[in-house]
Amino acid sequence: MPVIESSTEIAAGQADLFDLAQDYGSRLEWDPFLKSMRFQGGAEEAAVGVRVRVRAKNGLAMEVVYVALDRPRSVAMKMVDGPRFFEHFAGTWRFDALGSARTRVTFKYSFETRWRWLRRPLNSIVDRVFARDVARRLEGLKRAAEDTDVLERLLTRRSG
């Protein structure tokens, strides 16, 4: 099963970055991949078992479920309904504190395409596309935390 993983160091605290990555209003401001994210079934915040409908700017849509949530260290989701060419799709965020105001953020996708006889070429294509997307998403999070007021606004809302 292919795995795409990338990390970056960001000049912000672990809990703050975790919250920025999981705050859907803020997320749509910085995440270059997402067009929309909506909690399902009346949920209002992330929790294990909560489902989320996700639509990417490239048109792909899927429903995912939180399978792990360990604030402020990690969060994991897996696809429960989505593009037919995926047999399996999952993503994780990991936030490792490097100090009070520095965090290593790691983002990872794992996936498997559905048709065995097409897996090699399909996995290769998906791998290249997702490697680019993972890097861009981390860049977006880093920019939001270090170069914009997105994180500052989230912290102000959270404290007020």
N, C-alpha and C positions, 0 to 999 in steps of 0.2 A: 504494500500500500504506500503510495507516494506521500511524503511529508515535506512541507515547505515551512521553513522557520527562519526568522530574522530577529535581531535584537538591536536596540539602540540605548544609549544613556541619555537621560533627560534631567535637566536641572529643575527638579520639583520633587516634593515628597511622595512617598509610596501611596499613602491613603488618598492624597489629592489626585494623583494620576489615575488610580483605580476608579475613583468617583467620576472623573472626567470621561473615562472610557465607557462607563456604564450609565451616564446621564444622557438619555436619548435626545433631549432638546439640544444640548451642547454638542453631542456627537454629530448631529447633522451639519453643524457649523464647520467642523474640522475634518471629518472623515470623507475623503475624496471618492470613496467607493459607493457610499450609501445614498439612496434617494429617499427612503422612508423606513421607519422601524415602528412597529405598533405592538404593544402588549396585547395578548389575546385572553379571552375568558374572564374579563373584568380585572385582571391584574394591573397594578399601578407601579410596580417596581420589580426589579430582578430578584429571583429566588429560585432555588432548585425546584424543578417541575413546571416552572412558568414557561409558557410558549410565547414566541415573538414572531410576527410576520415581518420579513425583511425584503425590501426591494432594492436592487442595485441600480446604479445609473446606467449600466449596460443592458438593463431590461430583465435580467435574471431575478426570480423571486423564489423564496422558500420560507417554510415555517421551521423554526428551530426551537429546541427546548433546552433550558439550562439544566445541565447535568452535574455541575459543581459550581459553588460560589463560596469563596473563602476570602472575604474582605479583610485586609487590603492586598492579599497575595496573589489570588488567581481566580479565574472564571473560565468555565468551559461550556460549550454548547454543541449540540449535534442536530443535524437535519432530521426532521420527521416527515416532511413533505417538501418536494422541490423538483428541480429539473430532472426529467426522466433519465438523462444520461449519467446521473450519479447513483451508484449503489450505496455509497457511504460518503458522508461529508461531515466534518467537525472542525471546530476552531477553539483555540485557547489563547488567553492573555495571561501572562505571568509578570508580576511586579516585584522585583527584588531590590530592597532598600540598600543603597550604597553609602548612606549617611542620612542625616535628617532632611536634606534638600537635594538629594540626587538618587535616581532610581534607574535600574536597568529594566527596560520593558522588552519582553519577548512575545512575539505573536507567531502563532503556528496554525497551519491548516493541515489536516490529513483528509485524504479522499480516495475513493476508488470509483472508476467508471464502471458502468453496468455490463457492457458486452465484452466477454473475455476475448473474442477474436479481434476486437478493436481497441483493447486496453492499451497496448503499447503506443500506438500513434495518438490516441485520445489523451492518455495520461501525460504524454510529452507536451502536447499543446496546452492542456490545463495547467500543468506545472509551470510553464513559461509565463502564462497569463497571471496566475496567482502569485508567482514570485515577484512580479512587478507590483501587483496590488498590495501585497504584504508590505513591501518596502514603502510604497506611497502612503499607506495607512499609518505606519510608524512615523514617517516624516510629518504627516498631518498632525498627529498627536504631539510630537515634539514642537512643532511650530505653534500649536495652540497653547502649549504650556509656557514656552519660552519667549515667543515673539508677538503674541496677541494678548488681548484682554479676556479671552474666552475662559481660561482657568480662573482668573481673578473674579469675573462675574459669577461663576459657579460657586466659588468660596464665599462671596458676599451673600448670595441667595441662601446658601447652606447655613451661614451663621445668623442670618436675620430672619 
